[in-house]
């Protein structure tokens, strides 16, 4: 089974999506969007950009834990990972986004 996107609405009426791996783990979380259409465009951007190594920005949080951002060609952040316990785990997360990012399955939780 491949991964999928879940589209949801926050308590303040804004939208977001998460990319889930086949094991249902969240591997990428979007920023908040004001419209559903913008959220769907964000998903399309992940689908287009996730295969490209140069779109991943590897970072370290202030607490020392590694994470990554997926960026579009215009350098805008499309989504962010969780914080990982090691750089190897972060790199596995990137590999998972590369594998699952092309999914066309969107589960609407709105």
C-alpha positions as CSV (number, residue, x, y, z in Angstrom):
1,X,0.0,0.0,0.0
2,X,1.3,3.5,-0.9
3,X,1.0,6.6,1.2
4,X,-1.7,9.2,1.0
5,X,-2.6,12.8,1.8
6,X,-5.1,13.8,4.5
7,X,-6.8,17.2,4.0
8,X,-8.3,18.7,7.2
9,X,-9.7,21.9,8.6
10,X,-8.4,23.5,11.7
11,X,-10.5,24.9,14.5
12,X,-10.0,28.4,13.1
13,X,-11.3,27.4,9.7
14,X,-8.0,27.2,7.9
15,X,-6.9,24.1,5.9
16,X,-3.8,21.9,6.1
17,X,-2.6,18.6,4.7
18,X,-0.4,15.9,6.0
19,X,1.4,13.2,4.0
20,X,1.1,9.8,5.5
21,X,3.4,6.8,4.8
22,X,1.9,3.4,4.1
23,X,2.2,2.6,7.8
24,X,0.0,5.7,8.6
25,X,2.9,7.7,10.1
26,X,2.8,11.4,9.3
27,X,5.9,12.2,7.3
28,X,5.2,15.8,6.2
29,X,2.9,18.5,7.5
30,X,1.9,21.6,5.6
31,X,1.5,25.1,6.8
32,X,-2.0,26.5,7.3
33,X,-3.9,27.7,4.1
34,X,-6.9,30.0,4.0
35,X,-8.6,28.2,1.2
36,X,-9.2,24.6,0.2
37,X,-7.9,25.4,-3.3
38,X,-4.6,26.7,-1.9
39,X,-4.3,23.5,0.1
40,X,-4.8,21.4,-3.0
41,X,-2.2,23.4,-4.8
42,X,0.2,22.7,-1.9
43,X,-0.4,18.9,-2.4
44,X,0.3,19.3,-6.1
45,X,3.5,21.1,-5.2
46,X,4.6,18.2,-3.0
47,X,3.8,15.8,-5.8
48,X,5.9,17.8,-8.2
49,X,8.8,18.7,-5.9
50,X,9.2,15.6,-3.6
51,X,11.4,13.6,-6.1
52,X,14.1,16.3,-6.2
53,X,17.0,16.1,-3.7
54,X,17.7,19.9,-4.0
55,X,14.2,20.7,-2.7
56,X,15.0,19.3,0.8
57,X,16.4,21.6,3.4
58,X,18.0,19.7,6.2
59,X,17.9,21.6,9.5
60,X,18.5,21.2,13.2
61,X,16.1,22.6,15.7
62,X,17.2,24.7,18.7
63,X,16.9,21.6,20.9
64,X,19.5,19.8,18.6
65,X,17.0,17.5,16.9
66,X,17.2,17.2,13.1
67,X,14.3,17.8,10.8
68,X,13.7,18.9,7.2
69,X,11.6,21.2,5.1
70,X,10.4,20.5,1.6
71,X,10.6,23.6,-0.6
72,X,9.1,24.5,-4.0
73,X,11.3,25.8,-6.8
74,X,10.5,29.4,-5.6
75,X,12.1,28.4,-2.2
76,X,8.8,28.6,-0.4
77,X,8.3,25.9,2.3
78,X,5.6,23.4,1.3
79,X,5.8,21.2,4.3
80,X,7.9,20.3,7.3
81,X,8.8,17.0,9.0
82,X,8.7,16.1,12.6
83,X,11.8,16.4,14.7
84,X,13.9,13.2,14.6
85,X,16.3,11.7,17.1
86,X,19.1,11.3,14.6
87,X,20.3,12.5,11.2
88,X,19.9,9.0,9.9
89,X,16.2,9.0,10.9
90,X,15.7,12.4,9.3
91,X,17.3,11.0,6.1
92,X,14.9,8.1,6.2
93,X,12.0,10.5,6.5
94,X,13.2,12.3,3.4
95,X,13.4,9.0,1.6
96,X,9.8,8.2,2.7
97,X,8.6,11.6,1.3
98,X,10.3,10.8,-2.0
99,X,8.6,7.5,-2.1
100,X,5.1,8.6,-1.0
101,X,5.0,12.2,-2.2
102,X,3.7,11.2,-5.7
103,X,0.6,9.6,-4.3
104,X,-2.7,10.9,-5.8
105,X,-4.8,9.5,-3.0
106,X,-6.3,12.3,-0.9
107,X,-8.5,11.5,2.1
108,X,-10.8,14.4,2.8
109,X,-11.2,14.9,6.6
110,X,-13.0,18.3,6.4
